[in-house]
Amino acid sequence: MRLTDTHCHIMYGVDDGPDEPEGSLAMAAMAAAGGIGTVVATPHIVEGLYEGEDRARQLQELQRELDGAGIDVKLLAGAEVPMSYCLTVTAARLGELSINGNGFLLMETAEATFQQLRRAAYQVRLQGLYPIFAHPERTSFVQEHPRDFAGLLTAGDGFCQVTAASLEGGFGKRVLRAAEELLDGGLVHLIASDAHSAGEYSSNRTPALSQCFELVRKKYGGETARLLLEENPEKVIQGEMPCQPPPADARKARWLGLLKKGRHFRRL
């Protein structure tokens, strides 16, 4: 099992991830031990503070350190981009920040309104890119208005990435329920760690995915686990369209009112 983590704050000295190289090395070692072969480094983009201009050099340096330490993890470039940034910069700039430079943009879905999310997603699509909504299950508007968010996904305006720790109960029952409802409805495309450390201060988000893989395998089947943690992440880093998983159960998914609708991602 060689999993791909498409959301990880493994780069040191740039955001709220590790401060020193040792922290990044510890994260990479834990990732490798947890079945991960490829990690997309997704530092937070903060306008005027850190906009990722030096990411390529920083990532190359970290890769050399991992190789020197004998840690078998391949690093790829990405970023976690706030919605406000998506509205103000060029398509070329957003493309540079996309996962592996291949057009899928990891978009922060921190507390915001549905209208703000829809506007940002539409702008990203107009730029010829594909938004991936990061950890929507942890936002109140998705928890309280799941139909609106589901409609955004089925209309072809974005892909959904759930945090592994959400499914493991690390963020509490409300977040767990929202994550499971998205999975039950066949609306999750990717599962990632969103790890910020090797566990020193964020034990609910460690850079390991094997436990979550097993959890999803037992509850939703091996095909779904492989799709969300192996196949779709690999497609994204290659610039290919992720596959849509089937709903887990028609009874569980009926609240979405989407089972009889086609799920075809529209191209602008």
N, C-alpha and C positions, 0 to 999 in steps of 0.2 A: 504494500500500500504506500503510494507516494502522493500525498495530498498537496494541493496548492492553496495557499492562504492569500486572498486578494485584498486584505485589509489588515495592516499591521504597522504599528508605530515603533519600528525597530531601529531607525536611525537615531544616533545619539546627538545631543546638543542642538536640536532644532525645534522641538516642541515639548509636549508633556510626556514624551517617552524617556528613554535613558539619558542621563547626563554625561556618562563616560562610556568609552569603548567596551569596558568590562560588562556593562549592562546589556549592550547589544549582543555581545558574545554569549552571555547567559541565555538571552532570549532565543538566539539561533540554535544553541545546543538543545534547549527544551523543545523547540520546534522540530528539530531532526528526530529527537527521541519520541516525539508525539506523532510521527508518521508524515511530517511535512517535508517535501523536497524543494519546493519553490515558495518564496515569500515576496509579495509585492510590498515594498516600503511605501507607506501612504502617510507622510507627515501632514499635519494640519497646515493649510495655507491661511495665513492671516495677513490681510492687506496692509502694507506699510511696515510690517514686522518681519514676516518670513514668507516669501513668495516663491521659494524653490529654485532660485536662479542657479544655485551651486549644487543642485541635487546630483548631477551626473558624477562630478568629482567625488562628492561625499560618499556616494554609493559604491564607486569603484574602490575607494580606500577601505570601506567596510568589507567589501567582498574579499579584498586581499587579506584582511585580518582574519576573516572566517576561514579562508583557504589555508592560511598559515597555521591556524589552530586545528586544522583537520576536521572542520565542521562541514558536513556535506549538505549545504543549503545554497541554492542559487537565488540571488537577489535580483528583483526587477523594479523599475521605477514606476511610481504612481503618486497620488496625492489625495488627500481628503479635502474637497473644495467646498467652501461655504456657498450658500445660495446667492448671497449678495455679490460675491465675486463673479459668479456665472453671468450676472446681468451687466457687468461693467467692462469686461475684458474681451479681447478679440477671439475669433475662432481658432486662430493659430496658437494663441497662448493656452487656451483650454485644451487644444490637441496635444500640446507639449506635456500637459499635466495628466493626460489620460493614462490608463493602465498600460504599461509597456509601449506607450505612444501609439496605440492601435485603436483609439476612438471611443473607448468606454470610460466615461468619467465618473469617478466615485464622488457622489454629491452628499454632503453633510445634510442630515435631516434632523437637526436639533429642533428645539421647541419653536414652532412657527405655525402659521395658519395653512390650511389646505390651499387657499388661493395663492399664497406666496410660493409654496412648493410647486404648484401647477405652472405658475408663471416662469419660475426658474427652469423647470424641466422643459417647457416649451422653447425657451431661449436656447438651451443646450441643443435641442433637436434642430432648431433653425440653423445652428452652426454646423450641422452635419454630424453631430456626435450623439452618443447614446448614454443617457444618465443611468447610473446605478444608485438607487436610494440606499444609503448606509443606515443600518439599524432602525428602520421605521417603527418596529415593534416597541421601541423605547420612547416613542413620542406620544403625547396625550391625544393629539388629533387622530392618529391612527387607531389608538385604543378606543376612542369614543365614537369615531366615524369611519368604521372599517369599509363601508360601502363606497364612500368617496374615494378612498385610496385604492380599493380594488378596481374601481372604474378607471382610474388613472393608469393602472397597469394593463388592464385588458384593452384599453383604447390604444395601446402601443406607445405610451409616453414615458416608459422607463422600465427598469428591471429592479428586482427586490433582493437585497442582501441582508440576511439576518445574522446576528451575533451568536456564536456558539454558546456563550454563557447564558444568553436569554433562554435557550432551550434546556439548559441544565439547571435553571432556577436561580442563577446567580444574581438576578436583578429583581427577584420577588415574583409573587404569583400573578400580578397584573400583567407584567411584561411576558411572563411565560405563557399566559393564556393568549395574549395577542400574537405571539410567535407561532403557537400551535394552530391558531385559527388561520393564519396566513398559509401555513403548511397544509392544513386540512383542505384549504380551498385551492391548492395547487398554484399558489401565487408567489412562492419563493423560488428564486433562480440560483442563489449562491448562499453558502454559509461560510463565515470567516471569523477570525479570532478577535479582531479589533484590540489586540494585546498592546499594552503600554509598558510592560515589564515582565520579568520572569516570575513575578508573584510577590515581590516585596511589599507593594502597597496596593496592588489590584489583583488579588488572588482570584476574583471572579472572572478575570479575563487574562488567562495565560496563553502563551503562544503554542498551544498544543490542540490538535483537532481529533485525535484518535478516539477520545472518549465520546465526543459528540457524534462522530461517525457511527460508533457502535449504538448510541442511543437512537439515532435516526434509523439505522438498519433494523433494529428490533421493533420499532413502532411503525415505520413506514415502508420497510423493505430494503433489500440490498440495492435494487435498481435506483431507488430514489436517493439513497445515501451516496452512491457513486456519482450520480448526476450532479448533486448539489455541492459535493466536496472534491470531486476529481474532474469529471467531464466538462461541466459548465465553466469552472474556473480556468481550465486549460483552453477552452474555446475563447474566453474573454481575453486572455493574454495573447492569443494568436489573432485577435481581431475578428473572430467568428461569432455569429449570433448564438446565444445560449438557447438550449432547448427548454420548452415549457413542461414542467412536471405535471402529471395527472393529479386531479383532486384525490385526496386520501380516501374519502368516503362521501357519497352523495348526500347522506343525511347530515354529516357534519358541515358540508360545504353549502347547503341550500340557502343559508342566511345571506350568502353573497349574491344570489340570484344570477349567477354567471355561467352555470353549467351548460346551458343551451346556446351560449354565445361563442363565436369563434374567437380564438386568441391568436391573432395574426399581427405581428409587430409591423406597424406601418412605417414606410420610409418617406421622408420629406424630400 
